[in-house]
Amino acid sequence: MKVYEKTITVTESDLDSRNHVNNVRYVQWVQDIAEADWTSNTSEDLRSLFFWVMISHHIQYKSEAVLGDVLLLKTYVKTSEGVKSIRMVDIYNKDTGKLLTTSETIWCLISHETKRPARITQEIISVFS
């Protein structure tokens, strides 16, 4: 299992009315890091054949983040079978190491040509394992 990491800093636009990171922003970050992992580890040719859609999302909020916090996002594919992959994303406060959120998301591989689900190839599995 390959872990992809990204560091971000909480900005004012990430905050809710209580001056904590908005829950919707965490979901956006989960989607963004999954896309970044796919884009950085696959060829343009492969990406021209397939794309992913999120079909189920479960996130657990464990602690808050505030303006200026540096966050470490880690993601990996837990399993891939048929047309679906389960991707994990953990978000930590980089300075304290505290886990802020953890998520498990089911993604479906889609063919650009048919716009229908496509079986996950061994080539794609090997990119993330």
Secondary structure, 3 states (H helix, E strand, C coil): CCCEEEEEECCHHHECCCCCECHHHHHHHHHHHHHHHHHHHCCHHHHHHEEEEEEEEEEEECCCCCCCCEEEEEEEEEEEECCEEEEEEEEEECCCCCEEEEEEEEEEEEECCCCCECCCCHHHHHHHC
